[in-house]
């Protein structure tokens, strides 16, 4: 009897685990693909302008970096929105979740107006501050101003996706991002090189293609959000917005710390020449094939954790975290093997410049050693965000980005005058330090005491 009872319990536990694993896969894979497709927009731009030379690659990459820095506050808002809506949705408070979504949309609109204005007037000054040469600066200015002018479509896609992720709907945002990618490819090539009767606009054509494709993707998501009743239009609820921002502001600071540090880190790379920065940018574009799915798994972990805690299903929260972690390590571990064995052909897809290829091969091989700690960092940080522990994630990011990556890069580049490869190697140390810090915190976290 006891043996039979144990077997029955074991069978039920196994069945429950399989059900959770299936749920994790159903939620995570669309997020993974959405993140990959979203990053592909930037990758395609780098790929398509590659035929224009190293200056065009560097200018496009620099413009993308400035936009990423600007998006830091919006990522904070998006994370807070996803976590709060996930908790409300998991607790069955659908009406409150819809009101929270509307409050998030209003906040996003106000923040976008300010960011677009600042980006239009000061993006050129930032590019110059980073040390861009005249040939790169001229190209970057036109690209960046156009992207900032229509930033509302980028931020709109971001916040609507965050709302849907909180409800557990990850397929609709994936469809929107896929639509953006297809339209972007169809428009970018003729606009950049003057095909199909269009004028050759170079990097400016790439910016126009991004704006137009993201506009269509935004309106598609907006229509779907209203159709599925994810947003309740009405009087803004300041209480719900405060809950969102309480979770989101540390994420915004985390992104500021990350992207601000990345700006200084890029400044060290640019000091080694245009070929070095072009190789760096191409390498980052290729690495994002694993980086963005890992980031997507972090989003999935935050959503699953938030919904499980909202429903007070603590065991389900733990199992969901483990399944997200398993998938992330599998994907990024596989990519590590690809980066180690095929760096030359991958870099060669973007450029034929031998100096850029030589440097890019070394970069990709270094990146390979960071893939597993990246996977651990993304999922552990995502799960911590799902519990509302966003301030700790901010502190770790601040400490490792500035205390490890920026500081050690300064020592290597400006003090010891070491090679470019030593500066690149610093970011590997950064990600190992983060993985350990996030793992430790998650192990100490009492899920029963979580209050959002």
N, C-alpha and C positions, 0 to 999 in steps of 0.2 A: 504493500500500500504506500509506504513511504517512498519506495523507489519509483512507483508509478506517478506519485504526486510530484516528485522531483523532475521526472521526465516531462510531465505536463507543463510545469512552470518553466522548465528550460525551453520547451517548444514555444511557449507563449512569448518568452523573452526574445527568442531568436526571430519569431514572426514580427514582433514589435520593432526590433532593430532593422529588419529588412524593410519594413514599412517606412521607418524614419529615413533610412538610406535612400529609398525611392523618392521620398519627399524632398530630401536634400538635393538629389540629382535633378528633379523636376524644377526646383527653384534655382539651383546654382548654374546649371548649364546655360539657360538663357542669359543670366547675368554675366557669365563668363564670355559668351559670344557677343553680348552687347558691348562689354568693355573692349573686347578685341576689335569689333567693328568701329567703335568710337575712335580708338587709337589709329585705326587704318586710314582715317581721313587725313591725319597728319603724316602718316607714313607715305601715303600716295602722293601728297604734295612734295615731300622730300624726293621721292622716286622720280616724279615727273619733271621737276626743275633740275634734276641731276644733269640733264643734257645741256643746260645753260652754263655749267661750270661751278667751281668750288664757291665762288662769291654768292651765287644764287642759292646754293645749298645752305651756306652759313646764314644768309639773310632770312631765308624762310624758317630755319631752325630757331634763329634768334627771335623772330616775330612770334613763333609758337610759344617760346619760353615766356615772353612777356604776357601773353594771354593766359598761360597756365598760372603765372604769379597772380594775375588779377582774379582768377577763378577761386583763389583760396577761400575768400569769405563765403562765396556761393557754395563751395563744397561743405563748409561748416553748416550752412543753412540746410543743405540737402541731407546731410547725415542726421541732424537734429529732427528733420521732418520724417525721415524714414523710421528712426527709432521710436519717436512718439506715436506715429500712426501705427507702427507694428504693435506696440503695447496696447493701444486702444482697440485695434482690430482683433488682436488675440483675446482681449477681455470682452469682446462682443459689443463694444461701444462704437458702433458704426457712425452714428450721427455726429458724435464728437470728433471722430476721425476725419469726416468730411469738412467740418468746420475748421479743423487744424490745417487741412490742405489749403483751404481758401486763404487763411491767415498767412501761410507760407508763400502763396503766390503773390499776395500784395507786397510782402516784404521783399520778395525777389524783384518785383517791378521797380520799387523805389531804389534798391541798391544798384540795379542795372543802369538806371538813368545817371547816377553819380559816377559809376565806373566807366561808362562809355565816354562821358565828358572828359574825365581825367585822362583816359587812354588816348583820346584823339589829340589832346594838346601836349602830352608829356611823354608819349612812347618813344619819340625820336631822341629826346634827351636821355632816356634810360639806356637806349641802345648805344649812344655815344659814351655814357658813363661806363658801360661794360667793356669799352675799348674797341668797338667795331671800327674797322678801317673805312675810308670814304666810299670805296666800291660796295662794301657790304651795307653801310649805313644808308646810302641812297636807296637801295633796293628794299631794305627792311622797313623804311619809313612808309613807303606806299602800301606795302603789304599789311602792316600793322594797323595803320589808320583805318583802312577799309574794314578789317575784321572787328575793330572796336566800334565802328559806326553801327554795325549790325549785331552787336554783342547780345542783344535781347533774344535772338533766336537760339544762341548757344546756351544762355542761362535758362531760358524757358524749357529747352529740352532737358536740362539738368534737373530742374525742380519737378517737372511733371514725371520724369522717370523715378525720382526719389519718392514721390507720392505713391506711385504704382508699386514700387518695390516694398513699401511698407505694408500694402494690402496683400502682398504675396503674388501679385501679377507681374512677372518678369518677362513674359513673352511679348506683350504689346510694346514695351520700350525696345526690346530686341528687334522687332519688326520695323520700328521707326528708324533705328540706327542703321539697319540694313538698307532701308530705302535711301537714307542720306548717303551712304557709301556708293550705292549704284549710281545715283544721280550725280554725285561728285565726280566720279570717274568719267562719266559721259560728258560732263561739262568742262572739266579741268584741262584735259589734253588739247581740245581745239582752242580754248581760250589762251593757254600758255604759248602754243606754237603756231597759232594762226591757221588752223585747219578748218575744213568745211565752210570756207568763205568768211570766217571770222578773222579779225585783226590779231596779230601776234602781240600779246600783252605781257608775256613773261610772268614774273612772280605776282604781279597785280591780277592777272587772269586766274591764278590759283586762289587768291583771296576772294574774288567774285564767285568762283565755283563753290567755295566753302559757304559763303553767305547764302547763296541761292538754295543749295541743297539742304542746309540746316533750317531755312525758313519753311520749306515744304515739310520736313520732318517734324518741326514744332507744331504746325497747324494740324498735322495728322494726329499727334499725341493729344493736343488740346481737344479735338473733336471726340476722340476715344474716351478721354477722361470725363467729359461732360455726358457722353452717352452711357457710360458705365456707372455714373453717379458717384465718382470718387471725390468730387468737389461740391460743396454746398455754398452757393453764392448768397451772401447776406452781410449782416453787420460784423465787422472784424472782431474776433474774440482775442482780446489782449492777454487773457490768462493762458490760453492755449499757445499763443505765440511765445509767451515767457517760458513755457515748458520746453518748446522747441529750441529756443535760444539758449536755455540753461544747458541743454545737451550739446548744442551746436557751437557755442562760442569757443570752447576749448579746441574743437576741431578746426575752426577758422584760424585760431592762433597756431595750431599745429601745422596747418598748411602754409601759413605765413612763414613760420620757422623753417619748414621744409623748402619752400620755393625761394625764400630769401637767401637761405644757405646755398641753394642750387645756383642762384645768380652769382654769388661770390665764387662758388666752385667753378662755374663757367668762365668767370673772369680769369682764373688761373689757367684754364685750358686755352682760352683765346691768346694768352700771352705766349704760347708756343707756336702761334702762326695760324693762318687760315686753313691750311691742310689738316692741322691737328684738330681744329674745331669742327671741320667738315666730317672728319673721321669719327669724332665724338658724337656728332649729331646723327650720322648714319647708323652708328653702333647702337645708340639709344632707340632709334626707330626699329631696328631689328630686335633688340632686346625686349621691346614692348610687346612682342608677340607672346612672351611669357609673363612679362610684368603686368600687363593689363588683365589677363585672365586671373592672375593672383590677386590683383586689386578687386576684381569682380567677386572672387571667392570671399574676400573680406566683407564686401557689401552683403553677400548672401549670409555670411555668419552673423552679421549684425541684425539682419531681418529675422532669421530663424531664432536667434537668442531673444530678441525683443518680443516676438509673438509667443514663444514658449513661456517666457516669464510673465507676460500679460495674462496668460491662461493659467499661471501657477503650475506649469508642468516642468519641474526642475530637472528631472531625469532626462526628459526629452531635450532640454536645452543642452545638457552635457553631451548626449549622444550626437545631436546635430552638429555641435562644435567639432567633435572628433571626425565625423564624416566629411565635413567641409575641409578640415585639415588634411585628411587622407587624399582627397581629390586634388587639392592644391599642390601637395608634394609630388604626386604622380605627374601632373602636367608640367610643373616647372623643373622637376628632375629630368624629364624627357628632353625638355628644351636645353638643359645644361649640356646633355650629351651631344645635341645638334650643334651648339655653339663651339664645343671643343673640337669636333671632327670636321665641320664644314664652314669655318669662318671666311675663307677666301671666296668661295662661290657666293656666299650671302652678301658680302660687301660688294662683290663685282656686279651684283644686280643693280646697284645704285650709282656706281661711278666706274670709270676706266682710268682715273688718275692713279698712277702707281704709288705716289707718296701717300695718298689717302687710303688706298688699299692696304699698304704695308702697316700703317698705324692702326687701321680698323681691325685687322686680324688679331693684333695683340689685345685690343680693347675687348673684343668678343670672347676671347679665351679667358680673360680676367673676369668678365661678366658671368661666365659659366659657374665659377666657384661661389657666386653670390646667390644662385637660384634657390637652393633649399632654405637658407636663412631668410630670403625674401618671402617664400611661401609661408614659413612659420610666422614671420612678422605680420603679414597681411591678415592671416586668419585669427591669430591671437588678438591683434589690435581690433579687428572687426568684432569679435566676441566681446571684448571689453567695452567697446562702444555700445553694443547691444544691451549691456548692463547699465549703461549711463556713465561708465568710468572713463569719460573722455579727457578729463584733466590730467590723469596719469599718462595717457597716451601722448598728450601734448608735451608733458615734461620730459618724457623719454626722447621724443623726436627733437625737442629743443637741445637736449644734452648731447645726443649723438651727432646730430647734423652740425652743430656749431662747435661742440667740444671735441669731436672726433674728426669729422670730414673737413670742415673749413679750417680748423686749427692745424691739423696735420698736413693739409694741402699747402697752407701758408708756410709751414716749416719746410716742407719738401721743395716747394717752388721758389720762394723768395729768400729763405734763410740758408738752406743747404744746397740750393740750385741743383736738385736732382732731376732726373729725366721725366718726361711726360708720363712714362709708364708707372713711375712711383706715385705720381699724383692720382692716376687712375686707380691704382691699387688701394688707395685709402678708402674708397667707398665700399670695398668688400669688408674691411674691418668694421665700418659703420653698421652694415646690415647684420653682422654676427652679434654685435653688441645689442642691437635692438631686439633681435630674436630672443636672446637670453632674458632681457629685462621684461618683455611682454609675457614670456612663458612663466616667469617667477610670479608676476602679478596675478595672472589668471589662476595659478595654483592656490593663491592665497584668498581668492575672491569667494565670499559666501553669497551664493545666488539667492538664498532665502531672505537675505537682508536688503535686497535691491529695491529701491523706490525711485520711480521716474516722475 
